[in-house]
Amino acid sequence: MNTTSNIKLVISSKTSIFLLRHSSIFKDFSRYLLTKFRYSIYNCFWFRWTAWQIDIHRN
């Protein structure tokens, strides 16, 4: 009885540690993706704005 409860405790603690590590990796990855996405949107707008400016100066 006692050993099985200990084994369950060890398994649950290992699982929680794994889940915590996994969630932190996921958070880092999502943060990286969000910044990359934000930069790509910014670059897209900047490119459109410069193209529009060049078009205005061309006319």
SULGIGI-V348675 format. One record per residue. RES is the residue in one letter. PSI is psi as a letter, one per 20 degrees, with the letter a starting at -180 (* if undefined). OMEGA is omega as a letter, one per 30 degrees, with the letter a starting at -180 (NA if undefined). Layout:
res=<RES,RES>
psi=<PSI,PSI>
omega=<OMEGA,OMEGA>
This chain:
res=<M,N,T,T,S,N,I,K,L,V,I,S,S,K,T,S,I,F,L,L,R,H,S,S,I,F,K,D,F,S,R,Y,L,L,T,K,F,R,Y,S,I,Y,N,C,F,W,F,R,W,T,A,W,Q,I,D,I,H,R,N>
psi=<g,g,h,h,h,g,g,g,g,g,g,h,g,g,g,h,g,g,g,g,g,g,h,g,g,g,g,g,g,h,g,g,g,g,g,g,g,g,h,h,g,g,h,g,g,g,g,g,g,h,h,g,g,h,g,g,h,h,*>
omega=<a,a,l,l,l,l,l,l,a,a,a,l,l,l,a,l,l,l,l,l,a,a,l,l,l,l,l,a,a,l,l,l,a,l,l,l,l,l,l,l,a,l,l,l,a,l,l,a,l,l,l,l,l,l,l,a,l,l,NA>
